[in-house]
Amino acid sequence: MCNRYRLSATEADLAAALGVELDDVSLPPDELFPKRPALVVHSEGSGRCPEVMRWGFPGPAGAKAPVTNVRNLESLFWRGVLGQAAQRCLVPATEFCEWEGEPGHKLARWFSVPSRSIFNFAGVWRETAEGRVFAILTCEPNALVAAVHPKAMPVILHAEDEAAWLGDDWAEVRALAGPYPSQLMAVH
């Protein structure tokens, strides 16, 4: 699954798309990778709070790398944060990358949502000893993504589902963790 994405947008466009003020947020670079800071939006009180967090949960004992993607929604590792609306977040993006081809000759394929210059992945976050971290939910890929990466794709939320993701009970939003329609996406 996606371990590289972009958020190439002006501060004004981001603020408008996310419904937040970004005055006190120092935005990270456009190209985003695991273990690095990225912008997320979570609920705080009755509003939305933009914050820069590090991408990747500390893994279980013995893990060599942080866990960047939430695939098994039944796992005890994720159940606690998924079940708490306050621990869910939006992860804004303008496109995400999957690799295609044989090792040594792989090509980056970038996926976007042409009708939405900024869209949001479904994410979760938590506090750690090193600060706040987040991970992105993944699901079965749609036909467009499966042609390049048949294992998984990030969960892209429809704009009308974002408020529910941030505030509703897990039983009500669990169904949102599915593939975005391929006919609404593009690849280049």
C-alpha positions as CSV (number, residue, x, y, z in Angstrom):
1,M,0.0,0.0,0.0
2,C,0.8,3.6,-0.4
3,N,3.9,4.7,1.5
4,R,4.2,7.9,-0.5
5,Y,1.8,10.6,-1.2
6,R,1.7,14.3,-2.0
7,L,-0.1,17.3,-0.6
8,S,0.6,20.0,-3.2
9,A,-1.7,22.9,-2.5
10,T,-1.6,26.4,-1.3
11,E,-2.3,27.1,2.4
12,A,-5.5,29.0,1.4
13,D,-6.7,26.1,-0.7
14,L,-6.0,23.6,2.1
15,A,-7.7,25.8,4.7
16,A,-10.8,26.1,2.5
17,A,-10.9,22.4,1.6
18,L,-10.4,21.2,5.2
19,G,-12.6,23.9,6.9
20,V,-9.8,24.9,9.3
21,E,-7.4,27.8,10.0
22,L,-3.8,27.0,9.3
23,D,-2.2,30.2,10.7
24,D,-0.3,28.4,13.5
25,V,0.6,25.3,11.5
26,S,4.0,24.9,9.9
27,L,3.2,22.8,6.8
28,P,5.6,20.0,5.9
29,P,7.0,19.5,2.4
30,D,4.7,18.4,-0.4
31,E,6.2,14.9,-0.7
32,L,5.2,12.7,2.2
33,F,6.8,9.5,3.5
34,P,6.6,7.3,6.6
35,K,8.5,8.4,9.7
36,R,8.2,12.0,8.6
37,P,5.7,14.8,9.6
38,A,2.5,15.3,7.7
39,L,-0.7,17.4,8.1
40,V,-3.7,15.7,9.6
41,V,-7.1,17.0,10.8
42,H,-8.8,15.6,13.9
43,S,-11.8,16.7,16.0
44,E,-11.3,18.9,19.0
45,G,-14.4,20.0,20.9
46,S,-17.0,20.8,18.3
47,G,-14.5,21.8,15.6
48,R,-11.7,20.5,13.5
49,C,-8.0,20.8,14.5
50,P,-5.2,20.8,12.0
51,E,-2.0,19.3,13.3
52,V,1.3,18.0,12.0
53,M,2.0,14.5,13.2
54,R,4.6,11.8,12.3
55,W,3.4,9.1,9.9
56,G,3.6,5.7,11.5
57,F,2.6,4.0,14.7
58,P,5.3,2.3,16.7
59,G,5.0,-1.4,15.7
60,P,4.4,-4.3,18.0
61,A,7.5,-5.7,19.9
62,G,10.1,-6.8,17.4
63,A,8.8,-4.7,14.5
64,K,11.6,-3.1,12.5
65,A,9.6,-0.3,11.0
66,P,6.6,1.8,12.1
67,V,3.1,0.7,11.0
68,T,1.9,3.2,8.5
69,N,-1.2,1.4,7.2
70,V,-4.3,0.0,9.0
71,R,-5.4,-3.1,7.1
72,N,-6.9,-5.5,9.7
73,L,-9.8,-3.6,11.3
74,E,-10.3,-6.5,13.7
75,S,-6.8,-6.4,15.1
76,L,-6.4,-5.6,18.8
77,F,-3.6,-3.3,17.7
78,W,-6.1,-1.0,16.0
79,R,-9.4,-1.6,17.7
80,G,-8.8,0.9,20.4
81,V,-8.2,3.9,18.1
82,L,-10.7,2.9,15.5
83,G,-13.4,2.7,18.2
84,Q,-12.8,6.2,19.5
85,A,-14.0,9.0,17.2
86,A,-11.6,11.4,18.9
87,Q,-8.7,9.2,17.6
88,R,-9.8,9.2,14.0
89,C,-8.4,11.8,11.6
90,L,-8.5,13.1,8.0
91,V,-5.2,12.8,6.1
92,P,-5.3,15.3,3.2
93,A,-3.7,14.5,-0.1
94,T,-3.6,15.6,-3.7
95,E,-2.3,12.2,-5.0
96,F,-0.8,8.9,-3.9
97,C,1.8,6.7,-5.4
98,E,2.0,3.0,-6.1
99,W,4.9,1.3,-7.9
100,E,4.5,-0.8,-11.0
101,G,7.0,-3.2,-12.7
102,E,9.9,-5.5,-11.9
103,P,12.4,-4.7,-9.2
104,G,15.1,-2.4,-10.6
105,H,12.7,-1.1,-13.2
106,K,9.7,0.1,-11.2
107,L,7.7,3.1,-12.3
108,A,5.8,5.4,-10.0
109,R,2.1,5.6,-10.8
110,W,0.3,8.5,-9.3
111,F,-3.4,8.3,-8.4
112,S,-5.7,11.3,-8.0
113,V,-9.3,12.3,-7.8
114,P,-9.8,14.8,-10.6
115,S,-13.0,16.3,-9.3
116,R,-11.3,17.0,-5.9
117,S,-8.0,18.8,-6.0
118,I,-7.6,17.9,-2.2
119,F,-9.1,14.7,-0.9
120,N,-8.8,12.9,2.5
121,F,-7.7,9.5,3.5
122,A,-9.3,7.9,6.6
123,G,-6.8,7.9,9.3
124,V,-6.2,7.2,13.0
125,W,-3.8,8.9,15.5
126,R,-2.5,8.5,19.0
127,E,-0.1,10.0,21.5
128,T,3.2,8.2,22.0
129,A,6.3,9.0,24.1
130,E,7.8,10.7,21.0
131,G,4.7,12.7,20.2
132,R,1.6,12.2,18.1
133,V,1.6,9.7,15.2
134,F,-1.0,8.7,12.6
135,A,-1.7,5.8,10.2
136,I,-3.9,5.5,7.1
137,L,-6.6,2.9,6.6
138,T,-6.3,0.7,3.6
139,C,-8.8,-1.6,1.9
140,E,-9.2,-3.9,-1.1
141,P,-8.2,-1.9,-4.2
142,N,-10.6,-0.7,-6.9
143,A,-10.1,-1.9,-10.5
144,L,-7.9,1.1,-11.4
145,V,-5.5,0.7,-8.4
146,A,-5.6,-3.1,-8.6
147,A,-4.1,-3.0,-12.1
148,V,-0.9,-1.5,-10.5
149,H,-1.1,-2.7,-6.9
150,P,-3.4,-5.7,-6.3
151,K,-3.0,-5.9,-2.5
152,A,-4.5,-2.7,-1.2
153,M,-5.3,1.0,-1.6
154,P,-5.8,3.8,0.9
155,V,-9.3,4.5,2.1
156,I,-10.4,7.8,0.4
157,L,-13.4,9.3,2.1
158,H,-16.2,11.0,0.1
159,A,-16.5,14.6,1.1
160,E,-19.9,14.0,2.6
161,D,-18.5,11.2,4.8
162,E,-15.7,13.2,6.4
163,A,-17.7,14.6,9.3
164,A,-19.1,11.2,10.2
165,W,-15.5,9.7,10.1
166,L,-14.5,12.3,12.7
167,G,-17.5,12.0,15.0
168,D,-19.8,9.0,14.6
169,D,-19.7,5.6,16.3
170,W,-17.4,3.0,14.8
171,A,-20.4,0.7,14.0
172,E,-21.8,3.5,11.8
173,V,-18.5,4.5,10.0
174,R,-16.9,1.1,9.6
175,A,-18.6,0.7,6.2
176,L,-16.7,3.8,5.0
177,A,-13.5,1.7,4.9
178,G,-13.9,0.5,1.4
179,P,-12.5,1.3,-2.1
180,Y,-13.2,4.7,-3.7
181,P,-14.9,4.3,-7.1
182,S,-12.3,3.8,-9.8
183,Q,-14.4,5.9,-12.3
184,L,-13.9,8.9,-10.0
185,M,-10.1,8.5,-10.1
186,A,-7.2,9.0,-12.5
187,V,-3.7,7.5,-12.8
188,H,-0.6,9.0,-14.5
